[in-house]
Structures are given as structure tokens and as C-alpha cells.
Amino acid sequence: MLASAWASLAIWYRLPDPAFARALVAGLFALLRLCTIVALFSRWRLQAGLAFAFFFIVTIGWWSTIHPSAYAEWAPDVARQVTGTVTGDMLTLTDVRNFDWRSNTDFTEHWTTRTYDLP
């Protein structure tokens, strides 16, 4: 039950289709879960279990291919990621946030580069 609930939610949350298609696929997976439960009490229990296992493995395989987008629309205060380089004993950090904050939503952006001497 937990595996099928997770798979239905995963399909609903990440399937890159319109909402009605996501609902249809998630609903079909839930229907498969219901059919599997009913089949557990009949002579088709092995076939139903194998069908459910197959579709669950396919769902896990699909889920493992999803990668986060590097080009999302971020809020300005987290739009850049700090990167660093080490050259000898010198550490250089770029895109360090050094904002002038007036409130939680009002600020002036300042992105700086800092260099540190490593002992």
C-alpha cells in the first residue's frame, strides 16, 4: 500500500504533462493497486503481483532519471551560488552575498568577491 501510494504521488507531482494527464496516470496506478488487492484473494494473485511489481519498478526507474533544473527562476537573494577556487594558499570566493537589508523583502543587492589567505 505504501509503495503504491508513493508511486501515485510521484506520478502526480513530477509527470511533465498537463494536470488531466497526470491525474489520469496517477488514477490508473491507483486502479492497478485496487485490482492487485482484489486479485490477492483470487487465483490471479501471482499475475497481479507481478504486474504491480513491474509498474512499480518502471516508476522507480523513471523517478531516478529526474534531475533538478539549474535554470529555475530564483528569488534575487538566492539567485547566485557561491563558488570558490584555491590557488596555492589563497582561497577566492565569488558571488558572496553582501546585501543591504532594510526589511525581509526590501534590500539592495551587492555580490562580492572575497579572498582569504590560508595558513
N, C-alpha and C positions, 0 to 999 in steps of 0.2 A: 504494500500500500504506500509506504514512504517513497519507494523508488518511482512509482507511477505518479505520485503527487509532485515529486521533484521534476520529473520529465515534463509533465503538463505545464508547470510553472516556467520551466526553462524555455519551452517552446513559445509560450505566451509572451515571455519577457524579451527574447532575443531573435525571434524569427523575423527576418527583414522584409516582411510582406505587409500589405495593408491589414488593418485590425480585423476585418472579417475573415481573412485567410488565416491569421494567427488563431483566431477563435475556432475556426473550423478544424485546423490541425490539432490544436490542444483538445478540442472536444472529441475528435476521433481517437486520440490517445486515451482519453478518459473512458470512451466507449469500449476500447480494447481492454482496458483494465476491468470494466464491469463484465465483459464477456469471459475474461480469464477467470474471474471469481466464480461465475456461474459454471464454467466448464470444469472447475476443480472438483465439482461434485457429480461429474458425469464421466463417460468413458473417453471423452476428448481431453482429459486433463494434461496429458503429455504434449499433445499438439498445441494446446492453448499456452502452456508454459513456455514451450519453445518459441512460439510466435511472439509472446510478450518479451522474452529474453532477447530475441533478435531485434525487435524495435527499440528496446531499451539500450542495447549495445550501439545501435545506429545513432540514437540520440546522444549518447556519451561521446561517440566519435565526432559527431557534428559539433558538440559543445566544446571539445578540445581544440577545434580549429579556429575558434573565435579569438581575435586579438583586439586589445583596446585601441581606439583611434588616437593617433598622435596629433590629429588636426581638429580637435574639438574647439568649440567656442568657449574659452575660459573667461572667468571674471578677471578684470585687469590686474588685481593684486596677486593673482596666481598664474598669470599668463606665461611667465618665463620660468625656466628651471635653472637653478644654479649649476654651473659646470666648472670644473677645475682642471688645472694642469700642473704637473710638478716638473720643474727644470732644475736639476741639481738640488740645492737646499731651498729653493724658492717655490712656494705654492701660490698660484694665481687663481682666484675665483672670479668668474664673470657672471653678470646678471644677479648680483646680490641686491635684494630689495632694501631700499633705504627711503621709505616714503615719509612724507609729512602728513600725519594723520590729524584731522580736525574732528572727525566723528567716525563711527563704524562704516559709513558709506561715503564720506567726503574726505578726499585725500589728494595729494599731488604726487605723481609717480616720479621716483628717482631710482634708476637702476645703475649700480656702480660696479666697478672692478676693484678688487682688493688683492693685495699681495702680502704674503707673510713669509718671514724668514724662518725656516725650520731648523731647530738646533741639531 
